[in-house]
Amino acid sequence: MRDRAEGVRKNLSRQPRQGAIVAVLAVAGLASSFMFTLVVPIQSKLPELLDASREDTAWVVTATLLAAAISTPVAGRLGDMYGKRRIVLVLLSLLVVGSVIAALSPGIVGVIVGRALQGAVTGVVPLGISILRDVLHENRVDTAIALISATLGVGGALGLPISALITERSDWHVLFWMSAGLGVVVFVLVLWIVPVSTLRTAGRFDFVGAAGMSIGLLGVLLAISRGNEWGWASPAVLALGIGGLAVLLAWGWYELRISDPLLDLRVAARRPVLLTNIASIAMGFSLFASNVVYPQMLELPVATGGFGLSLIAASLVVMPAGLMMMLLSPFSGRLARLFGPRLLLVLGALALIAAYGYTLLFSQEVWEILVANILIGVGIGFGYAAMPMLIMRSVPQSETGASNGLNALFRSLGTSTAAAVIGVVLATYVTPYQGVDVPTGTAFQVSFILGGAAAAVALVVALFIPRRHDARERHPALPEHERVTG
């Protein structure tokens, strides 16, 4: 039996198609992460473009974040049950449909609906990582996972200057037509290259659990994302936050008592999985803090202490962070095979601490901000590569889709919290400039301290992840008919 399984693995490793599978899934990941920076260049102009209030246009961004957070664990479970490639194709279809709706919409409602559908495509990254575990030889899995994980930062870093250039030279609707075209291309590539998954989880889909989780998360994330605007002590925010937590508690009680839960919370409570997910919140916070603070510092007028760069110039300074993530992916895979992914998480947290510490000391020149962003790229590149590896070494192969989706959800919690907290800081420490309040140097310093503190939390948590899960794990020997084939 062992010889037979080994023979199947060798045949898989000889297939030239494996490299194409990794490349296609990486492109899908880039398209997914691009959706988060797609409207950044027009965000300040949305009230004018859509003839709506600033509070209403904020939903163009909020809807994407909420849809991404809710859809990823649900898509992961559906992928485990009905085939990961099938669900990836569904998510890419939603991206295309949402893009077309937004492109054709003259008002805010259609754009918000389209952006929510675009956010659902975020689930292709954890699903793609799970596909890699199913189809690749074990010697290639870690490097491939590091590459797919890197797309979470690379897509946004590359997408921002592209979006800025398009909005400067053309109508804003072109952004959505471009994302629709990108979705179509990736859909065709996945359909053509990625094999059908034959490894499935038996049972029924937990619709009650999916509804309960979605309602609970919607309440909590809405309270976090809109707390600055509505007031943290306002009845709406308190009702959403407390109500969402109550629903999630009830949802957890229900999930522990049914035979086919949406998420196996007992697996999620295993020490390596739980600690990795906690570290994911801190990592997500640290990453998003840099995405918010550095561009604002670069774009603020020189008279207020900023650098006075255009959006395109500022995005080019930030872009090396994403490129560094991509360049590190092969190195990350080799490190993980030799020393285990826990070391990657530790190194990633240390690099983020170094980045924020460096910025606190040196932030007077543009090139110093560039150096800090390269360190950010190292930190997120190592950290984001480590997390799915740690998860998959600790869960059954039948749970990889749902578990990776849950990990993506925890990262989303970190980014949403960072958006709220950093938003409060930047709105608190302000100075008037030409009739507008702009952040002061103190606001940026406090933000850097918070980003570094989140990285320190990730470091401490990473040190408590058990070492025994760092050892290189071999895939279970599966019968040939259960393997994914081309």
PyMOL commands that set and color helices and strands:
alter all, ss='L'
color gray80, all
select helices_A, chain A and resi 2-14+17-34+40-50+54-57+59-82+84-104+108-135+138-169+173-193+207-230+235-255+265-268+271-299+302-304+311-318+320-339+341-361+366-392+397-428+441-463+467-470+480-482
alter helices_A, ss='H'
color red, helices_A
select strands_A, chain A and resi 430-433+436-439
alter strands_A, ss='S'
color yellow, strands_A
deselect
rebuild
show_as cartoon
